[in-house]
Amino acid sequence: MKHDCHYHPGDPAKWHCGECQIHYCTRCMPDADTRKRKALCPACSKAMRYLGAATEVVPFWNRIGSFFRYPFHTDPLIVIAICTLVPIFAPANLIGILIWLVLALALFKYTYAVINHTAEGHLKPPSVSVAFTGSGFNIVILQLLVFIVMGGLVGTAAMLGGPGLMMLALAFVLLALPASIMVLAMERSVGAAVNPMNLAVLISRIGTPYFLLYGYLILLTMASGVAQDFALTHFPFWLSQPLSGFLNSTFTLILFNMLGYLLFQYQEELGFSADTQDDASNADRHQRDRGNRFDADIDMNLKDGNYDRVQSMLKETLKQNRDDPVRIGQLYKLLIAQNDATELYQYHPRILGWLADRNDGEGIASVLGILEFAESGFKLDDPELAVRCARFLYQKGHFKQALRLLQDFHKRFPESDELAPAYLLVAQTLANGLSQWEKARAFLTFIQKRCTNHPLHPQIPVFLDQIEKRELLKGPKASFATPDQGN
C-alpha cells in the first residue's frame, strides 16, 4: 500500500510511527539508519517502523521488459552458459552424469537465489559465485519434498472425495504453486511452503496482482514450451539440445525474477521491509549530519504552524554560531513573514549583513522600512554596514532610503574610513537619482576638503567636472597609457 509523507505529499513514506500515526519520508528523517532499520519519531521519540521501498516500488506489470532482460545480464548469462554448454562436452559415463547433476543443482540453486536477491531489493542479478559456492544446495531436496507433499495432497483428496475433490485439490495446488515457491525461497521450510493457510494468506495479502502474475507465468511457461519444441523440431540434435536448455533456463530465471519482485512490491503486506539496493539514487541515505536533522525539524514545525518553536530553535542555534548564514537567512524569512519588528531590530545587523552579502537591495529596503516604522529616525551603528546597505539601496532606486541611512554620517562616524565612500554615494544619489546637482557638489567639496588622505581624494575633481556638465557621476575612465606615452 502506498503511503505519502505527512509533511511532503507526493513523496513516498519510508518510516511510520505507530504512536503518532505519522508517515515520514527521507527528507524528514535525514539521521535515520536505514541499514539497521532504526529511527526515532521526531514528535514522540519512539522507535518507528521502516517501510523500505514498499511505498515507491514500481508495479511489476510496468517492468515486464526488465524481467525479460534480466537473464541477459553478465552473471546469469555466464551461469546459463556453463550449465548448458559444459554437459555437451562431458564424457558419456558416470562422471558425465555427475557433472550434469551438479550443474543442474547449481542452476536450480541460482534460480532460488534470484527470488531472495530480488525480494531484498536487488534489481541486478546475483553474482556467478552464488550458483557454485556456499550453502543452499538443499533447496533442491526441499522443493522435491514440497512436490511430493502436494502430490500426496491431491492423491488423498482423490481417495477421500473422488474425482471432484481431487480436481479441487489439484486446482488449489496449481494456483498456490507460485506462492509455495516464494515461501520456500524465503523461509526454507517445507511445512511453511505446503501449509494451505499460509499460502492462502499470502495470496490474499497480495490480492488481485497475484492472479495477474499467475496469468503471466502461464504465458511464460507456454512460450518456453513452444520455443523448446521449435528448437527440437527444426534444428539438429547437437544444436537443439543446448538451445532448448538455454531457453528453459532463461524462461525459468524470468519467472523466478518476477516472483521475487512480487515479494519486493508487497513487502509491507507480507510483513517485511527492503529497500532498493542497486540504484545509486536510492543508496543508503543514513546521514549523521545534525544540520540536516535541524532543517527537517524546522520544516516540519513550520508546516505544523509552530512558528514560535521555530524561532526559538533558530535563536538558540545563533547563540552557538552567531554568523551562520543558513540560520540567519531562515530567521530573516520567518521574521519578515510575521512582520516581527522587535526581533528584527534585535538581529538587524546580522540580517542586513546577510542581505548585503547577497546583493539583495529589495530585502534591505523591506527590513529598513519595518525598522524605521517601528523606531522613527532609525540609524545603523556600523559605518561599513551602513555604506554597504546604502549602496544596494541606491542600485535598486531606493534613493531617499539610502540618503536617510547615511544622514549625518560625518557626525556619527567622524573618524571612519567609510566617510569618503559614504558621501560620494550620497553625491551620486543626489545627482544621478534626484538631479540635485548643487547638493551633490557640496558633498563632493566636503570630501575634497576633509578626506585629503583617502584614496578617493584624487578622483573628486573628475566628479566635480561631471557636476558642472550635468553628467552622471561616474568614476574616471581607466587609462593604460604610460607616462612617456602621455608626453
N, C-alpha and C positions, 0 to 999 in steps of 0.2 A: 504494500500500500504506500502510495506517495504522500509524503508529508512535506509541507513547505516550512521554512524557518518563520517563527513568530515575528521576528524583527525585520526580516528581509524576504517578504513574499516573492515567490518566484525562484528563490534559491532553495535547493533541496536540503532538508534537515539531515544532520549527521548524529545528533545527540538528542535524547529525550529524558526530561526529568519527571519521574513518576510522582514526586511530591508536588511540584508546581504545575504539572501537566503542560509544560512548555517545550517546544521543539527549537533547537538551535542549529545553525549552520556553522561552517568552518570559520566564517568571519567573526561570529560571536564567540568562538572558542579557540583562539589562536594558541593558547597554552595547553590545550588538551593533548594527551599522549595517545595517539591513535594506534600505535604499535601494541601498547599494553591495554588498550581499550579502557582507559581511565580518564575521567574528567569530573570536576565538581561543578554543580549548578551555580552560576553567578548570583542567583537570587537567594537560594537557601543553603548553599554549600554542601548539599547532599550528593552522593555519587549518582551519576547518570548512566543510562543505558546507551551503548553505542549502536547506531543503526547501520553503520557501514555504508555500502553503496546502494542499499535497498531502495532509497528514495530517488535515485538518479539513474539507475541502470536502464539501458535501452531494452525494450521488449524483444524477446528472441525472434519474433516474426519480422522485425525490422533488420535483422542481422543474418538473413539466410545466405547472402553472398559470402559473408565472413566464415560461416560454417563450411561452405564448400571450398574455400581457400585454405582452411585450417590444415588439412593433411599435406599441403604443398609447401609448408614452411620447411626449413632445412632439417630440423631434428626429426619430425615424424617421417619425412621423406627418406632419411637415412635408415630409420628403423624398418620402414616398409621394404626398402630395397634389400636390406640384409636378410630379413625374414622371408623374402620372396625369392631372391636370386641364389642365396647360398645353398638351399636344398637341391637346386638343379645340379650343382657340381659335387654334391655329396655322393659317396660311394653307395651302391645299391646293396647294402648289407645292414647288419645290426647297428654299426656305427652311424650309417646314414640315417637310419630310423631315429636314433638317439639325437642326432643333430637336428632333424626336423622337429622332434618333440620339444627340445629345449627352445628352439626359435619360436615355436608356436606358443609356448608358455611365456616367453619374453614379450611377444606381441600382445598376448592376452593381458599380461600384467600392465603393459604400457597403456592399453585402451582404458583400463580401470583407473590408472593414474591420471589419465586425461580428465575423468569426471571429478576427482578430488581437486586437481590443479585448477580446473575451470571454476568449480564451486567456491574456491578460496579467492577468486578474483583475478587469477592469471589469465589474461586473454591470449597470451602467446603459449605455444605448446611446451610441455616439459622437455628437459634435455634427453639426449640419447641414452645417457648413463642410467636413467631411471628404468629402462627396459631390461638392462643386463646386470645391474648391481643391486645390492641391498636386499632387504626382505620384501615380502609381498607376493611371492610366487604362490602362496597358499590360497590366493584369491580364486585360482582355477578350481581347486578342490571344493571351496566354499560354494562356488557357482554351480558345480555339478551336484552338490548336495541340495541346493535350492531347487534345481530342476527335478531331482529325484522326489523331493517332498511335494512339489507341485504336481508331479505325475501321480504320486500316491494319493493326493487330494482328489484328483479327477477320477482315479480308479475307485476310491472309496465312495465317492458320490454315485458312481455307476452301480456299485453293488447295493448301496442303501436305497437309492431312489430311482434307479433305472435310467434310461436314455435322457429323459427330461432333465433330471437333476445333474446328470453328467454334463449335458450341454451348458447348463447354467454355470457349473463349476469351471468348465473349460473357458467359457466366455469371460468369467471373472479373472482366471489365471492369465489369459491373453491380454486383457485390459490392464491388469495390475503388473504385468511383466516389466515395463519401463520403470515403474515406481519401485519394484523389487530390486532392480539393478542399481538404482540410485541409492536406496537404503543400504544395500550390501556394500557398495563402494565407499559410503561414508562411515558405516558402523562396523563393517567386517564381522557381521553376526548373521548366521543362518536363521536363527529364531526371529530376529527383527525383520529379515527380508521376506519371511513367509507368513508372518503374523497378519491375518486378514484385517484386523482392526488397525494395525499400524499402517498398512498400505491404504486402507480406506481414508484414514485421517490425512495422510499425505496428499492423496488425490483431492480430497475435499478442500484442503487449505489452498492448494494451487488453483482449484476451480476449473472454469471453462478452458483456460490456456492449456491445461493438461491434455484435454481431448484434441485441441488443435495440434499440439505437439504429436499426439498419438497418430493423427492423420498424416503428418509429415513423415513420421517413422515408417508407416505402412508404405507410403510412396517411395521412400528411400530403399526399403527392403525390396520392393518390386523392381525398382530401377537397377539395383545391384544384381538381382537375379537375371534380368533381361540382358544387362551388359555382359555378365559372365557367360550366359548361354550363347550370346552372339560371338564372343571370343572363342568358345569351344567349338562352335559350329563352322566358323569361317576362317579359322587360322590353323596351321599345323600344330601338332601336339607340343612340340618343343617351344613354340611361342605362346600358344593358348594357355598352357598351364601357368607360367609365371604371370601372364597378363590377367588371367582370371584371379590369381592370388592377389595381385596388386589392386585390382578393382574391389575385391572383397574387403581387403584391409583398409582401403581408402574410404569406402562407404561406412565401414564399422567405426572409424575414427570420427567421421562426420556425425554419426548417430550419437556416439558417446560424448562428443563435444556439446551437442545440443542438450543432452541430459544434464551434463554438468552446468551448463549455462542456465537451465531452468531452475536448478537449485540456487544458483547465484542470484537470479532475478527475484525469487520468492524466499530469500533468506529470512526476512522478518517474519513471515507467516510460518516458517519452519523452525523458528526459534534459535537462529544463529546469526552472526554478523561477519561480513567480509567486505573488504574494500578493493577497488581496482588496483592491482599491483604493478602492472607493466606500463601504464600510461604516465609519462613524465609530468603531465599537467595535474595528475592526481597522486603524485608522490607524497610520501609522508609529510604531513603539514604540522608535525609536532614542533612547536616553537616555544622556547622558554623566554621569549622577549617580553619583559614586563611592560614595555611601551605598547606593544600590540594588545596586551590584556587591558591596559588602561584605556586605549582607544575604543576597544569593544565595549567596555563598561560605560564609557561616555555615550557612545552611540545608542546603547540600549536604554540608558536613563533618559536621554533626550526623547526617544520615541515613546517612553512611558510618561513623559511630561514632568520628570523630576529635575526641573531646571535649577532649583536651589542646591540640590545634591551635586549636580554637575559643576556648578560654580564653586562650591566648597572643595571639590576634588581638584579643580584646576588651581585654585588659590593655594591649596596645600602643596601641590607639586611645585608651584613657582617659588615657594619658600625654600625648597631644596635646590632648585636650579632656576634662578630668577630671570635668566636671559634665554630660556628655552623657546626658540621661535615657534615651534609647533603649538605649545601650550598657550603662548601669548596670542597667537592667531585664533585659537579656539575660544579663548576668553573674550577677545575682541568681538567675534561674531555673536557670542552669547549675549554680551552686554549691549551691543547695538540692537539686537532683536528685542531685548527687554527695555531698551531706552533707559538704562540704569545710569544716570548721571553721577551718582555718588561713587559707585565702583569705578566708573570710567575716570573720574577725577583721581582716584587713588592710584590707578595703574596707567594714567595717561602718558608719562614719559616712556614707558616700555612699549605701549601700544602705538604711540606716534612714531617711535623709532622703528618699530616693526613695519609700519605702513610706509615710512620713508625708504626703508631697505627695499621695498617692492615698488617704489615709484608710484605709489597709489595716492595721487593728489585728491581724487574724489573722496577716498576714505578719510584722509586727513581733514578735508573740509567738513565732512559729516561729524567727525569726533569733535572738532573745534566748535562747530555750531552748537552741539549739545552742551559743551563745557561753558561757552560764552553765554548761553541762555540760562544755565544754572548759576553762573557767577559773572556778574557784569564786570567788564574790564579784565577778564582773564588774560594772563600772560604766562608764557613759558619761562622757567627759571634756568634753562640750559641754553646758552647762546648758540652753540653749534647746532642743537636740535631745532631751535627757532629758525635759523637760516635755512637748514635743510627743508623743513616743512614749508617755509615761505616760498622757496624755490619751486617746489612741486605745485603749490597753490597758484603761483604765477603762470606756470606752464599750462595749467588747466583753466586759466582765465578767471580765477577767483582773486581778482586784484585787490579789492577792498579788504578781504580777509588777510591777504598777505601783508598789506600795509599795517593792519591792526596788530599783527603778530610781531612786527619789527618797530612798532611805535616806541619812541624814546629809548632806542637801543643804546645810544651813547651815554645816557644817564644810568641805565640799569647795568650795563657792562662796559664801563669806560676803558678798562684795560684789556679787553678781549681782542684776540687776533681776528675775530669774526666781524669786527666793526666795519672795516672796509668792504668785505663781501656783502654785508648786510645792507649798507647804504647804497652800494652800487645796484643791488637788486631793487631797492626802493626807487632809485632813479629810473631803472628800466621799466618798473611797474608804472610809474607816473608818466613817463614819456611814451612808451610803447603801448601800454594798456589804457591809459586815461588821457593821453595827449596833453598832459600838464607839464609843458616844457620848462617853464621858469622854476617850478618847484623841483623838477629833476635837476636843473642846473645848480640849485642851492645845495643839494645833497652831494653832487659831484665836487663842488667847490669845497665843501666841508671835508671830503676825503683828501683833496689836494692839500689843504692846509694842516689837517690833523694827523693824517696817516702817512707821513713822509717816508717812513721806513718800510712800508708794506710793499710786497711785490706788485700789487695792483697800481701803485702810485704812478709809474711811468706811462700807464695806459690812459690815465684820466684826460690828458689833452685830446686824445683821439675821440673820446666820448663827448667832450665839450664841443669839439668841432662838429660832431654829428648833431648836437643840440642846436647849434647855430643854423645848420642846414635843414633842421626839422626832419632828420633821418632817424630810422630805428636805431636804437643804441645797440651796437654790436662790438665785439672785441676787434682789435686791429688784425688785418689780414696777415697771415704768415708770410714771411719773406725768406727765400733761400739764397739770396744774394750775399756774397762775401764782401768784406769791407773794400777790397780792391775793385770789385765789380761796381760797388756803389760809387766809387770815384770815377 
